[in-house]
Amino acid sequence: SFGVLFSILLFGGLFGFVGMIIGVPTFAVLYNLGKDGVEHFLRKKNLSCNTQDYAELDYIENDQKTYVRKQED
């Protein structure tokens, strides 16, 4: 996947072979912390954590927290 390749190239370039070994787990932990943080703030605002709910979304009404879909021409 992209995350594995990215972490091997980045950490391997910075720290050599040892960076390749520790890069993947480190990137996985950082990615998971970021995902959990975003989901925490979405739940705090009473919004959906499901990515598919935002696929065809134009914007969200702030007052009522309603999803407004894109208008098809």
Beta strands, then each sheet from edge to edge (+ up, - down):
strand 1: 57-60
strand 2: 67-69
sheet 1: 1+ 2-
end
